[in-house]
Amino acid sequence: MASAVEPEFRGPRRRLIETLQDKGIKDLSVLRAIDQVPRHLFVPPSVRHRAYEDSALPIGNGQTISQPFAHARAIELLMLTGRERVLEIGTGSAYQTALLAHLSAQVFSIERFPALLDRARLMLAQVQARNVSVLLGDGTLGWREYGPYDAIVVSAGAPAVPPALEEQLAEGGRLLIPIGDREEQVLTLLTRRGQVLDRRDIGPARFVPLIGAGGWPS
């Protein structure tokens, strides 16, 4: 997958990598992906000068691109080896999608806003992320056609784990999802062990609500 490192962003990107390391990100493959994926292409031009700050930024439709640390921590928790089939709920800016494309075999991503999905397709083509498929739809229903998945990452807060996502998680697979109310959640990592999902609470989180049949009503 191509990288588009423009010279004026090399310094800010290097400082971002150092910030993430200082905050505890240790997985070198995750840091390498963040170094290679041009975050400035995935944010609106009006905030492009802030692309390599460790902060969330608006991307339209009431949605945001999460701070780089949130992406790095989430992907690090999934413990990807490069062989996984990954389902992403909430394509959004497609920046996390591009990171996942660097770190897994195949990525399947679902977005409910047509305008965001149209832009995501353009950006993924621009960075030559050829191992990604995207779908317009209700992410709480998953993408049954291509399951089960070795990893599922949900980029919105849910009241509980959507049953369809639980069903589409492979044996040994990891599901990362913020669980709580509409305002505050706990980032939760679930691992399938037979018929049981082992649960590990990671810490407090604040995500936009997960809207859909298996989440919050619109």
Secondary structure as UniProt FT lines:
FT   HELIX           7..9
FT   HELIX           10..22
FT   TURN            23..24
FT   HELIX           28..36
FT   HELIX           39..42
FT   HELIX           45..50
FT   TURN            51..52
FT   STRAND          57..60
FT   TURN            61..62
FT   STRAND          63..65
FT   HELIX           68..78
FT   STRAND          85..89
FT   TURN            92..93
FT   HELIX           95..103
FT   STRAND          106..111
FT   HELIX           114..126
FT   TURN            127..128
FT   TURN            130..131
FT   STRAND          132..136
FT   HELIX           139..141
FT   HELIX           144..146
FT   STRAND          149..154
FT   STRAND          157..158
FT   HELIX           163..167
FT   STRAND          169..180
FT   STRAND          185..193
FT   TURN            194..195
FT   STRAND          196..205
FT   TURN            213..214
//
